[in-house]
Amino acid sequence: MCNLSRAFLVVTMSSSIWQIDHKKMDYRQIPAIFVADAPGLDFLNSIATPVDEEVDWIGDGEGLLSWLEQAGMVPPAALAALRAQSTPAELDAVAQQARALREWFRGFVRTRKGRPLAAVDVGELAPLNELLARDDRYEEIVADVTAGVSRFELRAQRRWKSAESLLLPIAEALARLVCDEDFTQVKACEGPRCTLLFADHTRGHARRWCSMAICGNRAKVAAHRKRLKEQEAH
Ligand SMILES: [Zn+2]
C-alpha cells in the first residue's frame, strides 16, 4: 500500500469519528479562501477556520467541484460534463481522495517550510508522482486574435475522462509548488488559531498574516487592547 492510500485510510477513519462529534459549518455559506499566492497552498487552505467554526470547502463532491471552479483549475465545461456523467457517490469518493491527498501533502509542507527543499525530500513525493503519472494531458494549437493580429499558440489541455481526473490539476498545483516555490518563504500565518499557509512573495519577506482582513486586524486589535491594559495598570 502506498503512502497516499495509508494517509487516505487514516483520514477516512478520523473524519468519520469527527462527524459524529461535530457538525461542520457549511462551506456553501462562505466563499473559499485564496490568499496563499500559490495554488498548491490555496489547496491546503481549502479547510480553515475563517471565524469560529472550521469549514471544509471540499467536504463532499459538490464542494470539490465548486472549489475547483473558484480556483479556476478546471474549465466550467469540463465541470459540467463530469457533474452530468458522475453519480454523487462517485464525486463524494473523489472528494474523499482529495482530502486524503491534502492532509498527506500538508504534512510534507509543514515539516519542510522555512528551509530550501533538499534532494532527499523527493523520495517522500512518490505518491504525488504516482498521481501525476495518471495525467492525460496534451497540447493543442489555438488561434488567438488580438487587435486584428492573429497568433497561433500551443495551449495545454487535459482529457477529463472520469471524476478521478479532478485530482490531476490539484496534483499539478502541488508539483508546481515543490518545483517552483522557494520553501524558505513558505510560511504559516502567525494568527494563534489560524491554520492558513502562504508563500511570502513580498520584497522584504516580511509577510506574517494570511490576510490583514482575517488575522492581521485581529492581531492589531489584540496589540491595541494589550497597550490599553498596560496604560491602565500604570
Ligand atoms: Zn491567519
Residues whose N, C-alpha, C, O or C-beta is under 5 A from the ligand:
A	BS01	ZN	C189 G191 C194 L196 W209 C210 S211 C215
